[in-house]
Amino acid sequence: MTAAGKSGAAEAAKSGIWVGIAAITMSFAAFTSAIIVRQGSDASWQHLALPPVLYLTTLILLSSSATLEMSRRGISALTAGSGTREGGEVAAGSLRWLYGTLGLGLVFVAGQYVAWQQLAAQGIFLATNPSSSFFYVLTAMHGLHVLGGLVALGYVLRKLAGASPALRRSTYEAVCIYWHFMGGLWVYLLLVMRMRL
C-alpha cells in the first residue's frame, strides 16, 4: 500500500471511531435526560441501592484500560513487523497485556451479570419500578458496547498472534480509543445511577 493509501486508511479509522463514539454519547445523553425528566415528574420514584459489585467492576474496567496502555509499548514493533529478537520479546509482552485487557473485560461483563442476579435476588427486576428499568437498560446497553469492544480486541489479538502480524496501527489505535471511551462512559453511568437511580 502506498503512503497515501495508508494515510487515508488511518484517517478513515480515526473518523469512523469518532463518529461511533459521538452516536453512543448521544444515546446515553438521551437516557440521562429521560431519567431526569421521569424522576422529576414521578412522585412515586423509588431510589435503587446499587449492588456493591458495581464498584469492583468499575476498578476492573479501569484496570483494563491500564493494561491496554501497557500493551502499547510493543505494538509499534508488532505493526512494523519487526523481526529482531528484541522486538519479538516486546511483542510477546504486548500480547500478554492485550490478553489481560481481554480477560479483565470479560470479568467486567460477568460482574454486570452478577449485579443483575443480586438485584433479582432482592425481587428487583426490569419492570419493578422506573429506576430499576433504567438500571437494567443502562447496564445492558453499556454491556453490549463492551462486548463489541471485546470482539474488536479479539480481532486485534488474532491479527497480532499470527506468524506474520498484519495489523494496521490505525486499527489498533481505534480499538484503544473505543476501549478507553467505554471505561470513561461507565464511570459517568455509575455516577448517574448513584445520584439519580
Rosetta blueprint (number, residue, H / E / L):
1 M L
2 T L
3 A H
4 A H
5 G H
6 K H
7 S H
8 G H
9 A H
10 A H
11 E H
12 A H
13 A H
14 K H
15 S H
16 G H
17 I H
18 W H
19 V H
20 G H
21 I H
22 A H
23 A H
24 I H
25 T H
26 M H
27 S H
28 F H
29 A H
30 A H
31 F H
32 T H
33 S H
34 A H
35 I H
36 I H
37 V H
38 R H
39 Q H
40 G H
41 S H
42 D L
43 A L
44 S L
45 W L
46 Q L
47 H L
48 L L
49 A L
50 L L
51 P L
52 P L
53 V H
54 L H
55 Y H
56 L H
57 T H
58 T H
59 L H
60 I H
61 L H
62 L H
63 S H
64 S H
65 S H
66 A H
67 T H
68 L H
69 E H
70 M H
71 S H
72 R H
73 R H
74 G H
75 I H
76 S H
77 A H
78 L H
79 T H
80 A L
81 G L
82 S L
83 G L
84 T L
85 R H
86 E H
87 G H
88 G H
89 E H
90 V H
91 A H
92 A H
93 G H
94 S H
95 L H
96 R H
97 W H
98 L H
99 Y H
100 G H
101 T H
102 L H
103 G H
104 L H
105 G H
106 L H
107 V H
108 F H
109 V H
110 A H
111 G H
112 Q H
113 Y H
114 V H
115 A H
116 W H
117 Q H
118 Q H
119 L H
120 A H
121 A H
122 Q L
123 G L
124 I L
125 F L
126 L L
127 A L
128 T L
129 N L
130 P H
131 S H
132 S H
133 S H
134 F H
135 F H
136 Y H
137 V H
138 L H
139 T H
140 A H
141 M H
142 H H
143 G H
144 L H
145 H H
146 V H
147 L H
148 G H
149 G H
150 L H
151 V H
152 A H
153 L H
154 G H
155 Y H
156 V H
157 L H
158 R H
159 K H
160 L H
161 A H
162 G L
163 A L
164 S L
165 P L
166 A L
167 L L
168 R L
169 R H
170 S H
171 T H
172 Y H
173 E H
174 A H
175 V H
176 C H
177 I H
178 Y H
179 W H
180 H H
181 F H
182 M H
183 G H
184 G H
185 L H
186 W H
187 V H
188 Y H
189 L H
190 L H
191 L H
192 V H
193 M H
194 R H
195 M H
196 R H
197 L L
